[in-house]
Amino acid sequence: QKLKPTLKSSKPENFIVSKTLKPDFWFDGKYIFEVGFESISSSPLYDAGKEFTDTQNGLSLRFPKFVRSRDDKSPSQSTTSEYVIPLLKIDI
């Protein structure tokens, strides 16, 4: 229900997403969600963090799981790919 007012019919201008990915819907990047996952892997399919790697691969969360909505955070306070990449022990 929280996301319903932010649904969009097309990709927001400031979103960087592979042209091959076609999500069922888009919404404004207004809310922050905490996500649990098994690991982060290098992926040729996704673009997240691609600009910070030495390869053409982006980052992918393996087995992502919604944990909670973070109403105490704003988008500018979210963890970025630029922050995560140096912490990873994978070849990207």
N, C-alpha and C positions, 0 to 999 in steps of 0.2 A: 504494500500500500504506500509506503514511504517514497518509492521510486516512481510511482504512477504519474505524478505531476511533472516529472523530469524526462519522460519518454520522448524520444525523437524519431522521426521517420527516416532520417538520414544521419550519416556520421557527422558529429560536431567538427568544425573546422580545425580545432587545436588537437585532435586525436591523430596519432601516428599509428596506422594499422596497415598491415599487408593487404593489398588489393585482392588477394586470393581468399581471405577470410570473410565470410558473410554471416554476421551474427543475426539472430532472430529479431533483436531490437537494440536500440542505442538509448543511452540516457546521459544526462549531464554529469560531468565529473565533479559533482558537488559533495558527495558523501565519501567517507573513508570506511573501509571494511577491513577487519583483521582476518587474515586467511592463514590457516595452518596448511602444511604440505609435507610430503615425504622428503623431497629434495628439489634443488633447482638444477636444471640441465641445459646444455647448449642445444639450440633447436634451429634448423634451417627454415622452419615454418613460421615462427613468430619473430616480430620485430623489436620486442621490448629489450632495451639495452644495446641494441645492435650498433649504435653510434659510439659505444664505449669499448667495443671489442676489437681484436685484431683480425677477426674472421668476418664472414658475412652472416654468421648465426646470431640469433637473439637468445633470449632466456625463456624458459618454460618451467612452470611449477608442476612437479609430478604429484598426482593425487591431491589437488587442492581441495580444501574444505573450509566453508564459511565458519568463522568462529563467533564474531559479533560485529555490530556496527559501532564505530568509534565516534560518538557525538562530541567527544572532547578534543578531536583533532580536525584541522582544516586540510584541504588538499595541499597547501604549501608546507604542511608538517608531515606529509606522508613519506615513507621510505622510497628512495629513488633507485633506479637501476645503477646510476653512477655511484651510489653509496654501496650497493650490494656487490657489484662485480669484483672489487678488490678483496672481498671477504671469501669469495668462492675458491674452491680448490679443484676446479674443472678447467679443461682446455677450451676456452671460448675465443 
